[in-house]
Amino acid sequence: MARWPGGTVHELREGEQAIAVDDRGRIYLLRLGRGHQFHFHRGTVPHEAIIGQPEGLIVRSSLGARLHVFRPTMADFVLKMPRASGIIYPKDMGTILVYGDICPGATVVEAGLGSGSLTIALLRAVGKEGRVISYEVREEFARQAVQNIRRYLGDTPTHTVRLQDIHEGIVEQEVDRVVLDLLEPWRAVEPAARALRGGGLFLAYMATVPQVTRLIETLKAHGGFALIETLEVLHRNWHVEGLSVRPFHRMVGHTGFVTLARRRLEGAEALPPPAGQGAEGAEGEAFKPPVPEAGLEEEGGEWEGPER
């Protein structure tokens, strides 16, 4: 059953995913079905008490415990779904979508399907006009990932799974993005370079510093990539209750690094304008750069502003 956002149906339906949240904030993932019951340490709840009811309702278990019932967000679902392997966590998925510029209509090749958490995010981001092609060498991972994707998104005709090793080549050409979650992503640099269009974006998710170092060395040695950067995201919740406002003592610290690079075309360096013609095309008039805005410093002919 499709979970594309923006629908008008508010009632929880049979076959849908739902989450039940108890008074201590513990989250339980359910798949609603008639004749089924949700069992936990504080009683049972028949699914019939939820199906057909508006999202956000409160139900009571057989022992009187209160539960709030909602549709799961993508973050809720990926943290609770069945796993055949590790997942990319929500904090890193958001970074990948924004810094990777995953947009509606894009064609994205990913490798390392895993349990499907990132694939769900990619499919939602590219929309119904885009495509996501997933390369995975382990059939059991692919099978579990496809089940998870269908449980959350329903049918996904924009998704293709290839049981192939991406290190041996990418079938698709002129793709917009290549996203890797692999143990040795440097081995996929050349296949990615062949598949990406000019200006396309290469992105790799890795757990360790040696992986990052070797990948960046490979990207630089290849010569076909520019704007290479690596970043890491740390996630810390805060406790806010009356005058007690402080960060949680525990946080989601290091989970992985994200390395990005842009595909540049070899031999495509722009020629300078003809002599006597300004950069704006006005004959005999040289281009004058605009005055820097407040807060920007001009140094050595280059502006320095806040980092993105």
BAFI-816946 format. One record per atom (N, C-alpha, C): residue in three letters; x, y, z. Coordinates in steps of 0.2 Angstrom, whole numbers, padded with zeros to 4 digits, always signed. Example, Ala and Ser with C-alpha at 12.3 -4.5 7.8 and 13.67 -1.06 7.14 Angstrom:
BEGIN
ALA+0066-0028+0039 ALA+0062-0022+0039 ALA+0066-0016+0039 SER+0064-0011+0035 SER+0068-0005+0036 SER+0064+0000+0039 
//
This chain:
BEGIN
MET+0004-0006+0000 MET+0000+0000+0000 MET+0004+0006+0000 ALA+0004+0011-0005 ALA+0008+0016-0006 ALA+0008+0021+0000 ARG+0014+0024+0001 ARG+0015+0028+0007 ARG+0018+0035+0004 TRP+0017+0036-0002 TRP+0019+0043-0004 TRP+0016+0048+0000 PRO+0019+0053+0002 PRO+0016+0058+0006 PRO+0011+0063+0003 GLY+0007+0066+0006 GLY+0003+0071+0003 GLY-0004+0068+0002 GLY-0006+0062+0004 GLY-0012+0059+0003 GLY-0018+0062+0007 THR-0024+0061+0006 THR-0029+0064+0010 THR-0032+0059+0014 VAL-0030+0052+0014 VAL-0033+0047+0019 VAL-0030+0048+0025 HIS-0034+0049+0031 HIS-0031+0049+0037 HIS-0033+0043+0041 GLU-0038+0039+0039 GLU-0039+0033+0043 GLU-0034+0028+0042 LEU-0032+0024+0047 LEU-0027+0019+0047 LEU-0031+0013+0044 ARG-0027+0010+0039 ARG-0031+0005+0035 ARG-0027-0002+0036 GLU-0031-0007+0034 GLU-0028-0014+0035 GLU-0022-0014+0030 GLY-0017-0018+0032 GLY-0011-0018+0028 GLY-0006-0013+0029 GLU-0008-0007+0032 GLU-0003-0002+0033 GLU+0002-0003+0039 GLN+0007+0001+0039 GLN+0012+0001+0045 GLN+0009+0006+0050 ALA+0010+0005+0056 ALA+0008+0009+0061 ALA+0013+0009+0067 ILE+0013+0014+0071 ILE+0018+0013+0077 ILE+0013+0015+0083 ALA+0014+0011+0088 ALA+0011+0012+0095 ALA+0016+0014+0099 VAL+0015+0020+0103 VAL+0020+0023+0107 VAL+0017+0023+0114 ASP+0021+0020+0119 ASP+0018+0020+0126 ASP+0020+0026+0130 ASP+0018+0026+0136 ASP+0019+0032+0140 ASP+0026+0034+0142 ARG+0030+0029+0141 ARG+0037+0030+0142 ARG+0041+0032+0135 GLY+0037+0032+0130 GLY+0041+0034+0123 GLY+0043+0028+0119 ARG+0042+0022+0122 ARG+0044+0016+0118 ARG+0040+0015+0112 ILE+0043+0014+0106 ILE+0039+0013+0100 ILE+0039+0006+0097 TYR+0033+0004+0095 TYR+0032-0003+0093 TYR+0029-0002+0086 LEU+0032-0006+0081 LEU+0030-0006+0074 LEU+0025-0011+0073 LEU+0020-0010+0070 LEU+0014-0014+0068 LEU+0013-0014+0061 ARG+0010-0020+0058 ARG+0007-0020+0052 ARG+0000-0023+0053 LEU-0005-0018+0052 LEU-0011-0019+0054 LEU-0015-0025+0049 GLY-0018-0029+0053 GLY-0022-0034+0050 GLY-0028-0037+0054 ARG-0033-0038+0051 ARG-0039-0040+0055 ARG-0038-0047+0057 GLY-0040-0048+0064 GLY-0039-0055+0067 GLY-0032-0055+0071 HIS-0028-0050+0070 HIS-0022-0050+0073 HIS-0022-0046+0080 GLN-0017-0047+0084 GLN-0017-0043+0091 GLN-0010-0041+0092 PHE-0009-0035+0095 PHE-0002-0033+0097 PHE-0001-0035+0104 HIS+0004-0038+0105 HIS+0006-0041+0112 HIS+0012-0037+0115 PHE+0012-0034+0121 PHE+0018-0031+0124 PHE+0017-0033+0131 HIS+0022-0030+0135 HIS+0022-0032+0142 HIS+0017-0029+0146 ARG+0013-0025+0143 ARG+0007-0022+0147 ARG+0000-0023+0144 GLY+0000-0029+0141 GLY-0007-0031+0139 GLY-0007-0032+0131 THR-0013-0033+0128 THR-0014-0034+0121 THR-0019-0029+0119 VAL-0018-0027+0112 VAL-0023-0023+0109 VAL-0025-0026+0102 PRO-0031-0027+0101 PRO-0033-0030+0094 PRO-0033-0025+0089 HIS-0030-0027+0083 HIS-0029-0022+0078 HIS-0036-0019+0075 GLU-0041-0023+0077 GLU-0048-0020+0075 GLU-0049-0013+0079 ALA-0046-0012+0084 ALA-0047-0006+0088 ALA-0043+0000+0085 ILE-0039-0002+0080 ILE-0035+0003+0076 ILE-0037+0004+0069 ILE-0039-0001+0066 ILE-0041-0001+0059 ILE-0047+0003+0058 GLY-0047+0008+0053 GLY-0053+0012+0052 GLY-0053+0018+0056 GLN-0048+0019+0061 GLN-0048+0025+0066 GLN-0044+0030+0063 PRO-0045+0036+0065 PRO-0040+0042+0063 PRO-0033+0041+0066 GLU-0028+0043+0062 GLU-0022+0043+0064 GLU-0021+0048+0070 GLY-0017+0046+0075 GLY-0017+0050+0081 GLY-0021+0048+0087 LEU-0025+0042+0086 LEU-0029+0040+0092 LEU-0025+0037+0098 ILE-0029+0037+0103 ILE-0026+0034+0109 ILE-0030+0027+0110 VAL-0027+0022+0111 VAL-0030+0015+0113 VAL-0028+0013+0120 ARG-0032+0009+0123 ARG-0030+0006+0129 ARG-0029-0002+0128 SER-0024-0004+0131 SER-0022-0012+0131 SER-0027-0015+0136 SER-0027-0022+0136 SER-0031-0026+0140 SER-0029-0025+0148 LEU-0023-0022+0149 LEU-0022-0021+0156 LEU-0022-0013+0157 GLY-0025-0009+0153 GLY-0026-0002+0154 GLY-0021+0002+0152 ALA-0016+0000+0149 ALA-0010+0004+0147 ALA-0012+0009+0141 ARG-0010+0015+0141 ARG-0012+0019+0135 ARG-0007+0019+0130 LEU-0009+0019+0123 LEU-0004+0019+0118 LEU-0007+0024+0113 HIS-0002+0029+0110 HIS-0004+0033+0105 HIS-0002+0029+0098 VAL-0006+0030+0093 VAL-0005+0026+0087 VAL-0005+0031+0081 PHE+0001+0031+0077 PHE+0002+0035+0072 PHE+0005+0031+0066 ARG+0005+0034+0060 ARG+0008+0031+0054 ARG+0016+0032+0056 PRO+0020+0028+0054 PRO+0027+0029+0056 PRO+0030+0034+0051 THR+0034+0039+0053 THR+0039+0042+0049 THR+0044+0038+0046 MET+0047+0040+0041 MET+0053+0036+0038 MET+0058+0034+0043 ALA+0060+0039+0047 ALA+0065+0038+0053 ALA+0062+0032+0057 ASP+0056+0033+0059 ASP+0053+0028+0064 ASP+0054+0021+0060 PHE+0052+0020+0054 PHE+0051+0014+0051 PHE+0058+0011+0050 VAL+0063+0015+0047 VAL+0070+0012+0046 VAL+0073+0009+0052 LEU+0072+0013+0058 LEU+0075+0011+0064 LEU+0072+0004+0067 LYS+0065+0003+0065 LYS+0062-0003+0068 LYS+0061-0009+0063 MET+0062-0008+0057 MET+0061-0013+0051 MET+0066-0019+0052 PRO+0064-0025+0049 PRO+0068-0030+0050 PRO+0075-0029+0046 ARG+0080-0032+0048 ARG+0087-0030+0045 ARG+0090-0036+0043 ALA+0093-0036+0037 ALA+0098-0042+0035 ALA+0105-0039+0036 SER+0106-0033+0037 SER+0112-0030+0038 SER+0112-0023+0042 GLY+0117-0020+0043 GLY+0117-0013+0046 GLY+0113-0008+0041 ILE+0111-0003+0044 ILE+0107+0002+0041 ILE+0111+0009+0041 ILE+0109+0013+0036 ILE+0111+0020+0036 ILE+0106+0024+0041 TYR+0109+0027+0046 TYR+0104+0030+0051 TYR+0101+0037+0048 PRO+0095+0039+0051 PRO+0092+0045+0048 PRO+0096+0051+0048 LYS+0100+0052+0053 LYS+0104+0058+0053 LYS+0109+0058+0046 ASP+0111+0052+0044 ASP+0116+0052+0038 ASP+0112+0052+0032 MET+0106+0049+0032 MET+0101+0049+0026 MET+0100+0056+0024 GLY+0098+0060+0029 GLY+0096+0067+0028 GLY+0102+0071+0024 THR+0108+0070+0027 THR+0114+0073+0024 THR+0115+0071+0017 ILE+0114+0064+0016 ILE+0115+0061+0009 ILE+0110+0064+0004 LEU+0104+0065+0006 LEU+0099+0068+0002 LEU+0100+0075+0000 VAL+0103+0079+0005 VAL+0103+0086+0004 VAL+0110+0088+0000 TYR+0116+0085+0003 TYR+0122+0086+0000 TYR+0123+0083-0006 GLY+0120+0077-0007 GLY+0120+0073-0013 GLY+0115+0076-0018 ASP+0111+0081-0016 ASP+0106+0084-0021 ASP+0102+0079-0025 ILE+0099+0075-0021 ILE+0094+0070-0023 ILE+0087+0073-0025 CYS+0085+0074-0031 CYS+0080+0078-0032 CYS+0075+0075-0037 PRO+0069+0077-0037 PRO+0064+0074-0041 PRO+0066+0073-0049 GLY+0065+0067-0052 GLY+0067+0066-0058 GLY+0074+0064-0059 ALA+0078+0063-0054 ALA+0085+0061-0055 ALA+0085+0054-0056 THR+0091+0052-0059 THR+0092+0045-0060 THR+0098+0043-0056 VAL+0097+0039-0051 VAL+0102+0037-0045 VAL+0104+0030-0046 VAL+0110+0029-0046 VAL+0113+0022-0045 VAL+0116+0021-0038 GLU+0114+0016-0035 GLU+0116+0015-0028 GLU+0119+0008-0028 ALA+0124+0007-0024 ALA+0127+0000-0023 ALA+0128-0001-0015 GLY+0126-0007-0013 GLY+0126-0009-0006 GLY+0119-0008-0004 LEU+0114-0012-0006 LEU+0107-0011-0005 LEU+0106-0012+0003 GLY+0109-0017+0006 GLY+0108-0018+0013 GLY+0101-0020+0015 SER+0098-0016+0020 SER+0092-0018+0022 SER+0087-0013+0019 GLY+0089-0008+0014 GLY+0084-0004+0011 GLY+0083+0003+0014 SER+0086+0005+0019 SER+0084+0011+0023 SER+0086+0017+0018 LEU+0092+0017+0015 LEU+0093+0023+0011 LEU+0089+0023+0004 THR+0088+0017+0002 THR+0084+0016-0004 THR+0077+0019-0003 ILE+0074+0018+0002 ILE+0067+0021+0004 ILE+0068+0029+0003 ALA+0073+0032+0006 ALA+0074+0039+0006 ALA+0075+0041-0001 LEU+0079+0037-0005 LEU+0081+0039-0012 LEU+0075+0039-0016 LEU+0071+0034-0016 LEU+0065+0033-0020 LEU+0060+0039-0018 ARG+0059+0041-0012 ARG+0055+0046-0010 ARG+0057+0053-0013 ALA+0064+0054-0013 ALA+0067+0060-0016 ALA+0066+0061-0023 VAL+0067+0055-0027 VAL+0067+0056-0034 VAL+0060+0056-0037 GLY+0055+0054-0033 GLY+0048+0055-0035 GLY+0046+0050-0040 LYS+0041+0051-0043 LYS+0038+0046-0048 LYS+0041+0047-0055 GLU+0045+0053-0056 GLU+0048+0054-0063 GLU+0055+0052-0063 GLY+0058+0050-0057 GLY+0065+0048-0056 GLY+0066+0040-0056 ARG+0072+0038-0056 ARG+0074+0031-0056 ARG+0079+0030-0050 VAL+0079+0024-0047 VAL+0084+0022-0043 VAL+0086+0015-0045 ILE+0092+0014-0046 ILE+0094+0007-0048 ILE+0099+0005-0043 SER+0098-0001-0040 SER+0102-0003-0034 SER+0106-0010-0036 TYR+0112-0009-0035 TYR+0117-0015-0036 TYR+0118-0018-0030 GLU+0117-0025-0029 GLU+0118-0029-0023 GLU+0121-0036-0025 VAL+0126-0038-0022 VAL+0129-0045-0024 VAL+0126-0050-0020 ARG+0123-0049-0014 ARG+0120-0054-0010 ARG+0112-0054-0010 GLU+0110-0060-0013 GLU+0103-0060-0014 GLU+0099-0060-0008 GLU+0101-0063-0002 GLU+0097-0062+0004 GLU+0096-0055+0006 PHE+0101-0051+0005 PHE+0101-0044+0007 PHE+0095-0040+0003 ALA+0096-0042-0004 ALA+0091-0039-0009 ALA+0084-0041-0007 ARG+0083-0047-0005 ARG+0076-0049-0004 ARG+0073-0046+0002 GLN+0077-0045+0007 GLN+0075-0042+0013 GLN+0074-0034+0012 ALA+0078-0031+0008 ALA+0078-0024+0007 ALA+0071-0023+0003 VAL+0070-0027-0002 VAL+0064-0026-0006 VAL+0058-0027-0002 GLN+0058-0032+0002 GLN+0052-0032+0007 GLN+0051-0026+0011 ASN+0056-0023+0014 ASN+0056-0017+0018 ASN+0053-0011+0014 ILE+0056-0011+0008 ILE+0054-0005+0003 ILE+0046-0006+0002 ARG+0044-0012+0000 ARG+0037-0013-0001 ARG+0032-0012+0005 ARG+0035-0014+0011 ARG+0031-0013+0017 ARG+0030-0005+0018 TYR+0034-0001+0016 TYR+0034+0006+0018 TYR+0031+0010+0012 LEU+0033+0009+0006 LEU+0031+0013+0000 LEU+0026+0009-0004 GLY+0025+0003-0003 GLY+0020-0001-0008 GLY+0024-0002-0014 ASP+0021-0003-0020 ASP+0024-0004-0026 ASP+0028+0002-0028 THR+0034+0000-0031 THR+0039+0005-0033 THR+0041+0004-0040 PRO+0038+0005-0045 PRO+0040+0004-0052 PRO+0046+0008-0054 THR+0048+0013-0050 THR+0054+0017-0052 THR+0060+0014-0049 HIS+0060+0008-0046 HIS+0065+0005-0043 HIS+0067-0002-0047 THR+0074-0002-0048 THR+0077-0008-0051 THR+0082-0011-0047 VAL+0082-0018-0046 VAL+0087-0021-0042 VAL+0091-0025-0047 ARG+0098-0024-0047 ARG+0102-0028-0051 ARG+0107-0033-0046 LEU+0106-0039-0047 LEU+0111-0043-0043 LEU+0118-0044-0046 GLN+0121-0039-0046 GLN+0128-0038-0050 GLN+0133-0034-0045 ASP+0139-0036-0047 ASP+0145-0032-0043 ASP+0146-0026-0047 ILE+0145-0020-0043 ILE+0146-0014-0047 ILE+0153-0012-0048 HIS+0158-0016-0045 HIS+0165-0015-0047 HIS+0166-0017-0054 GLU+0162-0022-0056 GLU+0163-0024-0063 GLU+0160-0020-0069 GLY+0157-0014-0067 GLY+0154-0010-0071 GLY+0147-0008-0070 ILE+0144-0002-0072 ILE+0138+0000-0072 ILE+0134+0000-0078 VAL+0129-0003-0079 VAL+0125-0004-0085 VAL+0123+0003-0088 GLU+0120+0007-0083 GLU+0117+0013-0085 GLU+0122+0019-0086 GLN+0120+0023-0091 GLN+0125+0028-0093 GLN+0122+0035-0092 GLU+0126+0040-0091 GLU+0123+0047-0091 GLU+0119+0048-0085 VAL+0120+0045-0079 VAL+0116+0045-0073 VAL+0118+0052-0069 ASP+0113+0054-0065 ASP+0114+0060-0061 ASP+0118+0059-0055 ARG+0117+0053-0052 ARG+0121+0052-0045 ARG+0123+0045-0045 VAL+0128+0044-0041 VAL+0131+0037-0039 VAL+0132+0037-0032 VAL+0128+0033-0028 VAL+0128+0033-0021 VAL+0131+0026-0019 LEU+0136+0026-0015 LEU+0139+0020-0013 LEU+0139+0019-0005 ASP+0137+0013-0003 ASP+0138+0010+0004 ASP+0142+0004+0003 LEU+0148+0004+0002 LEU+0152-0002+0001 LEU+0158-0002+0005 LEU+0161-0008+0006 LEU+0167-0009+0010 LEU+0173-0006+0007 GLU+0174-0006+0000 GLU+0179-0004-0004 GLU+0177+0001-0009 PRO+0174+0007-0008 PRO+0171+0011-0013 PRO+0176+0013-0018 TRP+0183+0014-0016 TRP+0188+0016-0021 TRP+0188+0011-0027 ARG+0186+0005-0027 ARG+0186+0000-0032 ARG+0180+0002-0037 ALA+0175+0006-0035 ALA+0170+0008-0039 ALA+0171+0015-0042 VAL+0176+0018-0041 VAL+0177+0025-0044 VAL+0177+0025-0051 GLU+0181+0021-0055 GLU+0181+0021-0062 GLU+0174+0019-0065 PRO+0171+0014-0063 PRO+0164+0012-0065 PRO+0159+0018-0064 ALA+0160+0022-0059 ALA+0156+0028-0057 ALA+0157+0033-0062 ALA+0164+0034-0063 ALA+0166+0040-0068 ALA+0163+0038-0075 ARG+0163+0032-0077 ARG+0161+0030-0084 ARG+0153+0031-0084 ALA+0149+0030-0079 ALA+0142+0031-0079 ALA+0139+0038-0078 LEU+0143+0042-0074 LEU+0140+0049-0072 LEU+0141+0053-0078 ARG+0136+0058-0079 ARG+0136+0063-0084 ARG+0141+0069-0081 GLY+0142+0073-0085 GLY+0146+0079-0083 GLY+0142+0083-0078 GLY+0146+0084-0072 GLY+0142+0088-0067 GLY+0139+0083-0062 GLY+0138+0077-0064 GLY+0135+0072-0059 GLY+0139+0071-0053 LEU+0136+0069-0048 LEU+0138+0068-0041 LEU+0140+0061-0039 PHE+0146+0060-0036 PHE+0148+0054-0033 PHE+0148+0055-0026 LEU+0145+0050-0022 LEU+0144+0050-0015 LEU+0145+0043-0012 ALA+0149+0043-0007 ALA+0151+0037-0003 ALA+0150+0037+0004 TYR+0147+0032+0007 TYR+0146+0032+0014 TYR+0151+0027+0017 MET+0155+0029+0022 MET+0160+0024+0025 MET+0160+0025+0032 ALA+0163+0020+0036 ALA+0163+0020+0043 ALA+0170+0022+0046 THR+0175+0021+0042 THR+0182+0022+0045 THR+0186+0027+0041 VAL+0191+0030+0045 VAL+0196+0035+0042 VAL+0200+0032+0037 PRO+0203+0026+0038 PRO+0207+0023+0032 PRO+0203+0022+0026 GLN+0196+0020+0026 GLN+0192+0020+0020 GLN+0192+0027+0017 VAL+0191+0032+0021 VAL+0190+0039+0018 VAL+0197+0041+0014 THR+0202+0040+0018 THR+0209+0041+0015 THR+0210+0038+0008 ARG+0209+0032+0008 ARG+0210+0028+0002 ARG+0205+0030-0004 LEU+0199+0032-0002 LEU+0194+0034-0007 LEU+0197+0041-0010 ILE+0198+0045-0006 ILE+0200+0052-0008 ILE+0206+0052-0012 GLU+0211+0048-0010 GLU+0217+0047-0014 GLU+0216+0044-0021 THR+0211+0040-0022 THR+0209+0037-0028 THR+0205+0042-0032 LEU+0201+0046-0029 LEU+0197+0051-0033 LEU+0202+0056-0036 LYS+0207+0058-0032 LYS+0212+0063-0034 LYS+0216+0060-0040 ALA+0218+0054-0039 ALA+0223+0051-0044 ALA+0219+0050-0050 HIS+0212+0049-0050 HIS+0208+0048-0056 HIS+0209+0054-0061 GLY+0208+0060-0058 GLY+0208+0066-0062 GLY+0201+0068-0065 GLY+0196+0064-0064 GLY+0190+0065-0067 GLY+0185+0068-0062 PHE+0187+0070-0056 PHE+0183+0073-0051 PHE+0185+0079-0048 ALA+0181+0083-0046 ALA+0182+0090-0043 ALA+0178+0091-0037 LEU+0179+0096-0033 LEU+0175+0098-0027 LEU+0175+0092-0022 ILE+0180+0089-0020 ILE+0180+0083-0016 ILE+0180+0085-0009 GLU+0175+0082-0005 GLU+0175+0084+0002 GLU+0172+0078+0006 THR+0174+0079+0013 THR+0171+0073+0017 THR+0168+0077+0023 LEU+0163+0074+0026 LEU+0159+0077+0032 LEU+0157+0071+0036 GLU+0155+0073+0042 GLU+0152+0069+0047 GLU+0147+0073+0051 VAL+0141+0069+0053 VAL+0136+0072+0056 VAL+0135+0069+0063 LEU+0135+0073+0069 LEU+0133+0071+0075 LEU+0126+0073+0077 HIS+0123+0069+0081 HIS+0116+0070+0083 HIS+0115+0070+0090 ARG+0113+0075+0093 ARG+0112+0075+0100 ARG+0105+0078+0102 ASN+0101+0074+0106 ASN+0094+0077+0108 ASN+0095+0081+0114 TRP+0090+0085+0116 TRP+0090+0089+0122 TRP+0084+0087+0126 HIS+0085+0087+0133 HIS+0080+0087+0138 HIS+0077+0094+0140 VAL+0071+0095+0139 VAL+0068+0101+0140 VAL+0062+0100+0144 GLU+0062+0102+0151 GLU+0056+0101+0155 GLU+0057+0106+0161 GLY+0052+0111+0160 GLY+0053+0117+0165 GLY+0059+0121+0164 LEU+0062+0122+0170 LEU+0069+0125+0170 LEU+0075+0120+0169 SER+0073+0114+0168 SER+0078+0109+0167 SER+0079+0108+0159 VAL+0084+0112+0157 VAL+0086+0112+0149 VAL+0093+0110+0149 ARG+0094+0104+0146 ARG+0101+0101+0145 ARG+0102+0096+0140 PRO+0107+0095+0137 PRO+0108+0090+0132 PRO+0108+0083+0135 PHE+0105+0078+0132 PHE+0105+0071+0134 PHE+0112+0069+0135 HIS+0113+0065+0140 HIS+0120+0062+0142 HIS+0122+0057+0136 ARG+0118+0054+0133 ARG+0119+0050+0127 ARG+0118+0053+0121 MET+0121+0052+0115 MET+0120+0055+0109 MET+0122+0050+0103 VAL+0119+0051+0097 VAL+0121+0047+0092 VAL+0127+0050+0089 GLY+0133+0048+0090 GLY+0139+0051+0088 GLY+0141+0048+0081 HIS+0147+0046+0081 HIS+0150+0043+0075 HIS+0146+0037+0072 THR+0144+0038+0066 THR+0141+0032+0063 THR+0144+0031+0056 GLY+0146+0036+0053 GLY+0149+0036+0046 GLY+0152+0042+0044 PHE+0156+0042+0038 PHE+0158+0048+0035 PHE+0154+0048+0028 VAL+0153+0054+0025 VAL+0150+0055+0019 VAL+0156+0059+0015 THR+0158+0056+0009 THR+0162+0059+0005 THR+0159+0060-0002 LEU+0160+0067-0005 LEU+0157+0069-0011 LEU+0162+0071-0016 ALA+0160+0071-0022 ALA+0164+0073-0027 ALA+0160+0074-0034 ARG+0162+0079-0038 ARG+0158+0081-0044 ARG+0162+0078-0050 ARG+0158+0076-0055 ARG+0161+0073-0061 ARG+0163+0079-0065 ARG+0169+0079-0067 ARG+0171+0085-0072 ARG+0173+0081-0079 LEU+0172+0085-0084 LEU+0173+0082-0091 LEU+0181+0083-0092 GLU+0184+0078-0095 GLU+0191+0079-0097 GLU+0191+0083-0103 GLY+0196+0087-0104 GLY+0197+0091-0110 GLY+0191+0096-0112 ALA+0187+0098-0107 ALA+0182+0102-0108 ALA+0183+0109-0105 GLU+0189+0111-0104 GLU+0191+0118-0101 GLU+0188+0123-0106 ALA+0185+0128-0103 ALA+0182+0134-0107 ALA+0188+0138-0109 LEU+0187+0141-0115 LEU+0192+0145-0118 LEU+0191+0153-0116 PRO+0196+0157-0115 PRO+0195+0164-0113 PRO+0191+0168-0119 PRO+0188+0173-0117 PRO+0184+0177-0122 PRO+0189+0180-0127 PRO+0187+0182-0133 PRO+0191+0185-0138 PRO+0194+0191-0135 ALA+0200+0193-0138 ALA+0203+0200-0135 ALA+0199+0205-0137 GLY+0198+0210-0132 GLY+0194+0216-0133 GLY+0187+0215-0131 GLN+0185+0209-0129 GLN+0178+0208-0128 GLN+0177+0206-0120 GLY+0173+0209-0117 GLY+0172+0208-0110 GLY+0169+0202-0108 ALA+0169+0200-0102 ALA+0166+0193-0100 ALA+0159+0193-0101 GLU+0156+0199-0101 GLU+0148+0200-0102 GLU+0146+0200-0109 GLY+0152+0201-0114 GLY+0150+0201-0121 GLY+0150+0208-0124 ALA+0151+0213-0120 ALA+0151+0220-0122 ALA+0157+0221-0125 GLU+0157+0223-0132 GLU+0163+0225-0135 GLU+0167+0230-0132 GLY+0174+0229-0131 GLY+0178+0234-0128 GLY+0177+0236-0121 GLU+0172+0232-0117 GLU+0171+0234-0110 GLU+0172+0228-0106 ALA+0177+0229-0101 ALA+0179+0223-0097 ALA+0174+0222-0091 PHE+0173+0216-0089 PHE+0169+0214-0084 PHE+0171+0217-0077 LYS+0167+0220-0073 LYS+0169+0222-0067 LYS+0165+0219-0062 PRO+0168+0215-0057 PRO+0165+0211-0052 PRO+0161+0216-0047 PRO+0155+0213-0045 PRO+0151+0217-0040 PRO+0154+0218-0034 VAL+0152+0224-0030 VAL+0155+0225-0024 VAL+0153+0220-0019 PRO+0157+0217-0015 PRO+0156+0212-0010 PRO+0150+0214-0005 GLU+0146+0209-0003 GLU+0141+0211+0002 GLU+0144+0212+0009 ALA+0140+0215+0013 ALA+0142+0216+0020 ALA+0143+0209+0023 GLY+0149+0208+0026 GLY+0150+0202+0030 GLY+0155+0198+0026 LEU+0156+0200+0019 LEU+0161+0196+0015 LEU+0167+0200+0014 GLU+0173+0196+0014 GLU+0179+0200+0014 GLU+0182+0198+0007 GLU+0185+0203+0004 GLU+0189+0202-0003 GLU+0196+0201-0001 GLU+0199+0196-0003 GLU+0206+0194-0001 GLU+0209+0190-0007 GLY+0214+0193-0010 GLY+0217+0190-0016 GLY+0213+0189-0022 GLY+0208+0193-0023 GLY+0203+0192-0028 GLY+0198+0187-0027 GLU+0197+0184-0022 GLU+0192+0179-0020 GLU+0188+0181-0014 TRP+0182+0180-0014 TRP+0178+0182-0009 TRP+0178+0176-0004 GLU+0178+0178+0003 GLU+0177+0173+0008 GLU+0171+0174+0012 GLY+0167+0169+0012 GLY+0160+0169+0015 GLY+0159+0164+0020 PRO+0153+0163+0023 PRO+0152+0158+0028 PRO+0152+0151+0024 GLU+0154+0146+0027 GLU+0154+0139+0024 GLU+0147+0137+0024 ARG+0145+0133+0018 ARG+0139+0130+0018 ARG+0137+0125+0023 
//
